[in-house]
Amino acid sequence: MLDDLITREMIQFSDKTLDWKEAIKLAARPLKDFGFIEPRYIEAMINKVEKYGAFIHIGKGIALPHARPEEGAKRVGMSVLKMSHPVLLLGQKEHPITVFICLSAVDNTMHLKALAQLTTILSDEHNLACLLNAQNDEEIISVLSEGAK
């Protein structure tokens, strides 16, 4: 399922220096552009971080921005943004993020298989290192498709 959600169109790279809000907006752009989310979903993701803190930092440079289905999710989807320079989530040095994986969930269950696969991939040190060091979309797709098997 994960390799069905994260296609080439859903992967971006940036060498710009961005703040965390700009990074989330950029990371979510493919989801918005392809009709997976409404623009208000992006604002909801940012608002969640402002309200609840750095809970989207799921470990070793990976963030998983998401919001509630009723906040503008239209279809289950995921997008990936790989940054050349770490983004400090909430401006805090203890939360450097180089990979943003945005999640659009339309209910409380449909996305769980994809999240389970993602968790399995990220818990493997080799896969995590490959993802963090990926230089192009083929490398990201390779890590995600191999790990999803």
N, C-alpha and C positions, 0 to 999 in steps of 0.2 A: 504493500500500500504506500509506503513512504516514497519509493521510487516512482510511483504514479503521481504523487503530489508535487515532488520537487523535480521539475523539468528544467531544461536550459533557460526557458523564458522566465523562470522564477528565481534565477541566480544572478546576482550582481557582485561586482567588485568595485571598491573605491579606494583611491589613494589620497583623498581629501582629508583634511583635518576637520572633523565634525563634532558638535556636541551631541549628547545622548539623544536629545529630542530630534535633531536633524537626522541622526542615524536611524532612529525608529521610523521616521517618515520615509526615508529613502528605502529602508528594508521592506516596508509595506507597499511601496509603489507598484510592484508587479501584481500584487493581490488586488489593488484598487483598479489598475489599468485593465486587468482581465475579468473584472466583475465579480471577484470573490468577496469583496468587502465594499462598504460605503465609506466615503471620506470620514464620517463621524467615528468609525471604528478606530482609525488611527489616533484621533484625539482621545478616545477612551483608553487606548493602550498607554498613552503618555500620562493621562490622569491617574491611572492605576499605580504607576510607578511613583508619581508625586504623592499619592495618598498612602501607599503601603510600603514604599521604600524599594530597595534593590532585589525584591523577591524574584524577579525574572532572571537574575544572574544564577544560572544553574550549575556553574562550575567551570574552572579553567578557561576563562575567556569566552564563554558561550552565554548568550542571553536568549530567552524565549519570550518575546513580547506577545501578549494576547489580551483579549478582552472578553466580555460576556457575549454570547450569541445574539442577544437582543440589542446589543449596542452597534449593530450594523453588519454582522456577518451574513453573507448570502449563500456561500458554498464552502465546504471543507477545503482548505488549502494551506499551503506552506510556502514561504519564500525565504531565501537566504541572501544575506549581505555579508561579504567577507571584506573586512577593513585592512588596509596596509598598516595603519597606525591605530593603536588601541584607543577606544573611546571610554572615557571614565563615566560610568553610570552614576547619575546624580552628582557628577563632578568629584567623586570620591576615588582616591588612588587605590583603595582596596577592592574596587570593582572595575578592573580594566577588561573591556570587551573587544574582541576582534571578529567574532562571528555572531550575527543576529539572525535568529530563525523565527520569523513571524508565523503565528498560527491563527488561522481563521477556523473557528468551530461553530457549527450551526445548532448543536445541541450538546448534551453532557456525555454522549457516548460515541458518536461516529468517529471522532478523531483519536480515540484511545489506542487503537491498533497502531496508528502512525507514531503516537507518542511512546508506546512501548518499544517499537523498533528503534526510535531515536535514542531512547534511554539505553538500550542494549549497545548501540553503536558508540555512544559517548562514554560508556563505562569501560570500554576497551581502550587501553592506553595507546595502542598502535593506531587504531581508527581515529581517536581523538587527535593525535599528533598529525596524522595525514590531513584531517579536516582543517586544523589550525594552520597548516603549512600549504594548503592548496593554493595553486596559482592560477587555475582556470576552472571553468565549469565542468569539464570532463573529469578532473580530479575529484571535485565534490560529488558528482554523480557516481563515480566509481566507489568512493567510500560509502556513500549511502546505499547503493544497490548491493554491494558486497555484504555490508553489515546487516541488511534487511533479509538476507537469505537464511 
